[in-house]
Amino acid sequence: MHQPTLPECCLDPSTCCPSPRSQQSITIEVFYLDSNVCDRCRNTLAAVDDAVTLMKPVVSALGYTLMVHRVHITSLSLAKRHRFVGSPTVRVNGRDVNENIAEDSCLACGSLCGDSVTCRTFTYQGQTSQILPLGLMIETMMKALLSPSPHQDTTPYEVPANLKRFFEGQSTKNP
């Protein structure tokens, strides 16, 4: 029986031969102010769940794992730690699903703090929505599969005035 001859560099696979792809992951982070009163936060969380359910077989077939982290932002310090830009914020491998940040009035979150508050909107295929569009989430996950490198935002960060108002109003309303 003929044995194939390996190139010399491959006699020691640890030196040059490509090794099987190590398990890579797609990390989804959902940051939100409220999931009880605010419909846009609750429905965005549901949209992420739906996208994960649909994409899990694809992600798995490509040899990736899928991790979802839900972070309830309850303080200014958490907002700073997570570079929270508005509620809800969804990131895939550190990239915001909608990098053009836009907001509109959110009566539900305003009722939680007794002040006027704006929350995020999402733009996808020319349409603006208060709830994360399923197609936008799936498309963002697909891009992460094609380019899985995590993104680290290094731009200077300051808690947006809107969020400062929310937490100040909340502490005054619920001392």
PASEBA-1860 file (N, C-alpha, C; in nm, 3 decimals):
! residues 175
1> MHQPTLPE> 0.084/-0.116/0.000/0.000/0.000/0.000/0.090/0.123/0.000 ~ 0.058/0.217/-0.085/0.138/0.337/-0.100/0.100/0.440/0.006 ~ 0.199/0.487/0.080/0.179/0.594/0.178/0.208/0.727/0.111 ~ 0.117/0.824/0.125/0.147/0.954/0.067/0.267/1.015/0.136 ~ 0.348/1.084/0.059/0.465/1.151/0.114/0.426/1.291/0.158 ~ 0.452/1.320/0.284/0.421/1.452/0.337/0.537/1.546/0.314 ~ 0.508/1.672/0.286/0.617/1.768/0.279/0.690/1.770/0.412 ~ 0.818/1.799/0.408/0.900/1.795/0.528/0.843/1.880/0.641
9> CCLDPSTC> 0.786/1.997/0.607/0.734/2.084/0.713/0.618/2.020/0.787 ~ 0.552/1.926/0.726/0.436/1.866/0.790/0.469/1.742/0.872 ~ 0.598/1.708/0.881/0.634/1.593/0.963/0.607/1.624/1.110 ~ 0.611/1.752/1.145/0.576/1.794/1.280/0.458/1.891/1.266 ~ 0.334/1.839/1.281/0.217/1.921/1.257/0.209/2.047/1.343 ~ 0.280/2.051/1.453/0.272/2.169/1.538/0.348/2.287/1.480 ~ 0.428/2.263/1.376/0.512/2.372/1.325/0.450/2.446/1.208 ~ 0.383/2.378/1.117/0.337/2.454/1.000/0.205/2.409/0.943
17> CPSPRSQQ> 0.167/2.290/0.965/0.043/2.244/0.903/-0.076/2.311/0.969 ~ -0.174/2.348/0.888/-0.290/2.411/0.948/-0.360/2.312/1.042 ~ -0.393/2.360/1.158/-0.465/2.275/1.253/-0.613/2.297/1.232 ~ -0.692/2.202/1.278/-0.836/2.222/1.265/-0.874/2.353/1.335 ~ -0.972/2.421/1.276/-1.014/2.549/1.332/-1.060/2.530/1.476 ~ -1.002/2.611/1.564/-1.045/2.603/1.702/-1.186/2.658/1.712 ~ -1.256/2.616/1.813/-1.395/2.658/1.832/-1.400/2.809/1.850 ~ -1.465/2.877/1.758/-1.482/3.021/1.767/-1.624/3.048/1.813
25> SITIEVFY> -1.644/3.170/1.861/-1.777/3.200/1.912/-1.830/3.330/1.854 ~ -1.959/3.337/1.851/-2.033/3.458/1.819/-2.094/3.502/1.952 ~ -2.060/3.622/1.996/-2.110/3.671/2.123/-2.210/3.783/2.097 ~ -2.328/3.764/2.151/-2.435/3.864/2.139/-2.456/3.924/2.278 ~ -2.455/4.056/2.283/-2.480/4.126/2.409/-2.603/4.215/2.388 ~ -2.697/4.207/2.480/-2.815/4.291/2.476/-2.818/4.373/2.604 ~ -2.813/4.504/2.590/-2.813/4.596/2.703/-2.946/4.671/2.702 ~ -3.011/4.678/2.817/-3.144/4.739/2.821/-3.171/4.802/2.958
33> LDSNVCDR> -3.266/4.897/2.959/-3.303/4.963/3.084/-3.415/4.890/3.157 ~ -3.507/4.828/3.083/-3.621/4.765/3.148/-3.680/4.658/3.055 ~ -3.718/4.546/3.112/-3.784/4.443/3.031/-3.924/4.410/3.082 ~ -3.970/4.488/3.179/-4.105/4.466/3.231/-4.205/4.565/3.175 ~ -4.171/4.694/3.178/-4.262/4.800/3.135/-4.241/4.838/2.989 ~ -4.117/4.837/2.944/-4.083/4.887/2.811/-4.101/4.779/2.704 ~ -4.199/4.802/2.616/-4.225/4.707/2.508/-4.108/4.696/2.411 ~ -4.042/4.810/2.382/-3.934/4.802/2.282/-3.817/4.720/2.334
41> CRNTLAAV> -3.788/4.729/2.464/-3.681/4.644/2.520/-3.724/4.498/2.521 ~ -3.845/4.473/2.569/-3.895/4.335/2.577/-3.902/4.272/2.438 ~ -3.952/4.346/2.339/-3.965/4.291/2.204/-3.830/4.278/2.133 ~ -3.735/4.364/2.168/-3.601/4.349/2.112/-3.534/4.224/2.170 ~ -3.552/4.200/2.299/-3.500/4.076/2.359/-3.561/3.955/2.289 ~ -3.690/3.960/2.259/-3.757/3.849/2.190/-3.702/3.834/2.047 ~ -3.675/3.945/1.979/-3.619/3.938/1.843/-3.481/3.872/1.844 ~ -3.401/3.904/1.946/-3.270/3.840/1.959/-3.289/3.689/1.980
49> DDAVTLMK> -3.382/3.652/2.067/-3.410/3.509/2.091/-3.452/3.439/1.961 ~ -3.540/3.504/1.884/-3.586/3.445/1.757/-3.469/3.427/1.660 ~ -3.384/3.528/1.650/-3.268/3.519/1.559/-3.174/3.407/1.603 ~ -3.152/3.396/1.733/-3.064/3.290/1.784/-3.122/3.153/1.751 ~ -3.252/3.137/1.770/-3.317/3.010/1.739/-3.301/2.974/1.592 ~ -3.320/3.073/1.505/-3.307/3.047/1.361/-3.163/3.022/1.318 ~ -3.070/3.092/1.379/-2.929/3.084/1.336/-2.848/2.975/1.405 ~ -2.897/2.923/1.516/-2.818/2.825/1.592/-2.772/2.707/1.507
57> PVVSALGY> -2.856/2.646/1.423/-2.806/2.534/1.341/-2.696/2.577/1.244 ~ -2.707/2.696/1.186/-2.605/2.745/1.094/-2.474/2.769/1.168 ~ -2.485/2.838/1.280/-2.367/2.869/1.362/-2.296/2.739/1.402 ~ -2.373/2.643/1.447/-2.317/2.515/1.490/-2.254/2.439/1.373 ~ -2.321/2.438/1.259/-2.268/2.366/1.142/-2.135/2.423/1.097 ~ -2.114/2.552/1.121/-1.988/2.616/1.082/-1.881/2.604/1.191 ~ -1.915/2.535/1.300/-1.817/2.511/1.404/-1.802/2.622/1.507 ~ -1.902/2.704/1.517/-1.899/2.814/1.613/-1.991/2.783/1.731
65> TLMVHRVH> -1.965/2.850/1.840/-2.059/2.848/1.951/-2.127/2.985/1.955 ~ -2.240/2.988/2.017/-2.318/3.110/2.026/-2.340/3.142/2.173 ~ -2.301/3.263/2.213/-2.320/3.304/2.352/-2.404/3.431/2.352 ~ -2.504/3.435/2.441/-2.590/3.552/2.453/-2.581/3.602/2.597 ~ -2.550/3.731/2.609/-2.543/3.795/2.741/-2.647/3.906/2.744 ~ -2.735/3.898/2.842/-2.835/4.004/2.863/-2.790/4.084/2.982 ~ -2.781/4.215/2.965/-2.731/4.300/3.072/-2.835/4.408/3.101 ~ -2.895/4.397/3.217/-2.991/4.497/3.264/-2.910/4.613/3.322
73> ITSLSLAK> -2.913/4.726/3.255/-2.836/4.842/3.300/-2.917/4.913/3.408 ~ -2.869/4.904/3.530/-2.943/4.956/3.646/-2.877/5.077/3.711 ~ -2.764/5.121/3.657/-2.693/5.233/3.720/-2.602/5.301/3.619 ~ -2.561/5.422/3.653/-2.464/5.493/3.570/-2.332/5.418/3.562 ~ -2.293/5.354/3.672/-2.165/5.281/3.669/-2.171/5.163/3.572 ~ -2.284/5.094/3.565/-2.298/4.986/3.466/-2.301/5.044/3.324 ~ -2.366/5.158/3.308/-2.369/5.222/3.176/-2.228/5.254/3.130 ~ -2.147/5.307/3.222/-2.007/5.340/3.188/-1.928/5.213/3.156
81> RHRFVGSP> -1.942/5.112/3.241/-1.865/4.988/3.224/-1.892/4.924/3.088 ~ -2.018/4.931/3.044/-2.056/4.865/2.918/-2.065/4.960/2.800 ~ -2.024/5.087/2.822/-2.028/5.186/2.715/-2.166/5.190/2.651 ~ -2.266/5.195/2.736/-2.407/5.191/2.699/-2.447/5.321/2.631 ~ -2.498/5.313/2.509/-2.532/5.433/2.434/-2.681/5.463/2.434 ~ -2.762/5.368/2.469/-2.907/5.387/2.472/-2.976/5.253/2.477 ~ -3.101/5.256/2.517/-3.175/5.133/2.538/-3.273/5.111/2.423 ~ -3.279/4.991/2.371/-3.187/4.879/2.389/-3.068/4.889/2.293
89> TVRVNGRD> -2.956/4.837/2.337/-2.836/4.827/2.254/-2.805/4.679/2.234 ~ -2.781/4.641/2.110/-2.748/4.503/2.078/-2.615/4.504/2.004 ~ -2.522/4.423/2.052/-2.391/4.411/1.988/-2.364/4.264/1.955 ~ -2.301/4.244/1.841/-2.258/4.109/1.800/-2.106/4.117/1.785 ~ -2.036/4.038/1.863/-1.889/4.041/1.868/-1.838/4.183/1.890 ~ -1.907/4.257/1.974/-1.866/4.391/2.011/-1.912/4.501/1.917 ~ -1.972/4.466/1.806/-2.020/4.567/1.709/-2.169/4.591/1.727 ~ -2.203/4.718/1.735/-2.345/4.755/1.745/-2.416/4.711/1.617
97> VNENIAED> -2.535/4.653/1.631/-2.608/4.608/1.513/-2.652/4.725/1.426 ~ -2.659/4.843/1.483/-2.704/4.962/1.410/-2.614/5.078/1.453 ~ -2.502/5.094/1.385/-2.403/5.190/1.430/-2.448/5.336/1.420 ~ -2.547/5.364/1.336/-2.604/5.499/1.332/-2.709/5.509/1.441 ~ -2.672/5.568/1.552/-2.759/5.570/1.668/-2.864/5.680/1.653 ~ -2.989/5.638/1.661/-3.102/5.730/1.658/-3.198/5.690/1.769 ~ -3.271/5.786/1.818/-3.365/5.761/1.928/-3.494/5.838/1.905 ~ -3.598/5.795/1.972/-3.720/5.873/1.980/-3.781/5.854/2.119
105> SCLACGSL> -3.884/5.930/2.146/-3.944/5.932/2.280/-3.994/5.793/2.321 ~ -3.965/5.758/2.446/-4.010/5.630/2.501/-4.091/5.659/2.628 ~ -4.222/5.657/2.615/-4.308/5.687/2.728/-4.293/5.585/2.840 ~ -4.271/5.459/2.804/-4.258/5.355/2.906/-4.137/5.380/2.996 ~ -4.022/5.405/2.937/-3.902/5.431/3.018/-3.914/5.566/3.090 ~ -3.982/5.661/3.026/-4.007/5.789/3.091/-4.091/5.772/3.217 ~ -4.185/5.679/3.213/-4.269/5.656/3.332/-4.190/5.595/3.447 ~ -4.080/5.529/3.415/-3.997/5.468/3.519/-3.915/5.571/3.596
113> CGDSVTCR> -3.888/5.685/3.531/-3.802/5.784/3.595/-3.872/5.918/3.616 ~ -3.995/5.931/3.566/-4.068/6.055/3.584/-4.014/6.170/3.500 ~ -3.950/6.141/3.390/-3.891/6.244/3.305/-3.909/6.203/3.159 ~ -3.880/6.293/3.069/-3.885/6.264/2.927/-3.758/6.187/2.889 ~ -3.774/6.070/2.829/-3.661/5.986/2.794/-3.676/5.939/2.649 ~ -3.563/5.927/2.582/-3.564/5.869/2.448/-3.492/5.734/2.452 ~ -3.538/5.644/2.366/-3.474/5.513/2.354/-3.440/5.490/2.207 ~ -3.360/5.390/2.182/-3.306/5.364/2.049/-3.414/5.322/1.950
121> TFTYQGQT> -3.384/5.357/1.825/-3.459/5.303/1.712/-3.358/5.232/1.623 ~ -3.408/5.147/1.537/-3.323/5.068/1.448/-3.366/5.095/1.304 ~ -3.269/5.117/1.216/-3.298/5.138/1.075/-3.246/5.019/0.997 ~ -3.334/4.962/0.917/-3.299/4.846/0.836/-3.377/4.852/0.706 ~ -3.308/4.840/0.596/-3.366/4.843/0.462/-3.456/4.965/0.444 ~ -3.409/5.080/0.493/-3.479/5.206/0.475/-3.596/5.231/0.570 ~ -3.624/5.136/0.656/-3.735/5.150/0.750/-3.681/5.167/0.891 ~ -3.745/5.254/0.969/-3.706/5.276/1.108/-3.808/5.209/1.198
129> SQILPLGL> -3.757/5.140/1.300/-3.842/5.065/1.391/-3.795/5.084/1.535 ~ -3.888/5.080/1.629/-3.853/5.087/1.771/-3.807/4.951/1.823 ~ -3.831/4.849/1.745/-3.795/4.712/1.783/-3.691/4.660/1.684 ~ -3.592/4.588/1.734/-3.488/4.533/1.648/-3.551/4.444/1.540 ~ -3.532/4.479/1.412/-3.583/4.395/1.305/-3.509/4.261/1.301 ~ -3.584/4.153/1.287/-3.526/4.020/1.284/-3.422/4.009/1.172 ~ -3.451/4.065/1.056/-3.358/4.059/0.943/-3.226/4.128/0.974 ~ -3.231/4.241/1.045/-3.108/4.312/1.083/-3.024/4.225/1.176
137> MIETMMKA> -3.089/4.159/1.270/-3.015/4.076/1.365/-2.951/3.957/1.294 ~ -3.025/3.892/1.207/-2.971/3.776/1.134/-2.858/3.820/1.041 ~ -2.876/3.932/0.972/-2.771/3.982/0.883/-2.643/4.014/0.962 ~ -2.658/4.074/1.078/-2.541/4.107/1.162/-2.472/3.979/1.209 ~ -2.549/3.878/1.244/-2.489/3.750/1.285/-2.415/3.686/1.169 ~ -2.472/3.693/1.049/-2.406/3.635/0.931/-2.273/3.706/0.905 ~ -2.272/3.839/0.917/-2.147/3.913/0.898/-2.043/3.870/1.000 ~ -2.087/3.845/1.123/-1.994/3.801/1.228/-1.937/3.663/1.196
145> LLSPSPHQ> -2.016/3.578/1.132/-1.965/3.446/1.092/-1.860/3.459/0.982 ~ -1.877/3.556/0.895/-1.783/3.575/0.785/-1.656/3.648/0.829 ~ -1.668/3.728/0.934/-1.555/3.804/0.986/-1.563/3.802/1.139 ~ -1.521/3.690/1.200/-1.548/3.668/1.342/-1.461/3.747/1.441 ~ -1.371/3.829/1.396/-1.284/3.901/1.489/-1.367/3.992/1.579 ~ -1.345/3.983/1.710/-1.418/4.073/1.800/-1.376/4.218/1.779 ~ -1.469/4.307/1.799/-1.445/4.450/1.782/-1.436/4.514/1.920 ~ -1.335/4.596/1.937/-1.317/4.668/2.064/-1.328/4.817/2.034
153> DTTPYEVP> -1.430/4.881/2.089/-1.449/5.024/2.067/-1.350/5.101/2.154 ~ -1.268/5.183/2.092/-1.167/5.259/2.166/-1.195/5.409/2.165 ~ -1.308/5.449/2.107/-1.340/5.591/2.106/-1.373/5.636/2.248 ~ -1.347/5.762/2.279/-1.381/5.812/2.413/-1.532/5.795/2.438 ~ -1.566/5.764/2.562/-1.706/5.741/2.596/-1.748/5.831/2.711 ~ -1.867/5.883/2.698/-1.931/5.956/2.806/-2.077/5.913/2.809 ~ -2.131/5.891/2.928/-2.270/5.851/2.939/-2.356/5.960/2.875 ~ -2.444/5.922/2.782/-2.529/6.022/2.719/-2.619/6.093/2.821
161> ANLKRFFE> -2.646/6.221/2.794/-2.729/6.303/2.885/-2.864/6.238/2.910 ~ -2.918/6.175/2.808/-3.047/6.107/2.820/-3.044/6.000/2.930 ~ -2.936/5.923/2.936/-2.925/5.818/3.037/-2.899/5.877/3.175 ~ -2.822/5.984/3.181/-2.802/6.051/3.309/-2.936/6.097/3.365 ~ -3.020/6.158/3.278/-3.153/6.201/3.321/-3.236/6.084/3.371 ~ -3.227/5.971/3.301/-3.304/5.853/3.340/-3.267/5.809/3.481 ~ -3.137/5.793/3.506/-3.094/5.742/3.637/-3.115/5.845/3.747 ~ -3.098/5.974/3.716/-3.125/6.077/3.817/-3.274/6.079/3.851
169> GQSTKNP> -3.358/6.072/3.749/-3.503/6.070/3.772/-3.547/5.946/3.847 ~ -3.486/5.835/3.815/-3.522/5.710/3.882/-3.483/5.714/4.029 ~ -3.367/5.770/4.060/-3.325/5.777/4.202/-3.412/5.875/4.279 ~ -3.460/5.981/4.214/-3.548/6.076/4.280/-3.688/6.015/4.299 ~ -3.736/5.942/4.197/-3.868/5.881/4.202/-3.873/5.764/4.299 ~ -3.764/5.688/4.307/-3.757/5.570/4.394/-3.636/5.580/4.486 ~ -3.643/5.669/4.586/-3.523/5.690/4.671/-3.481/5.568/4.750
END
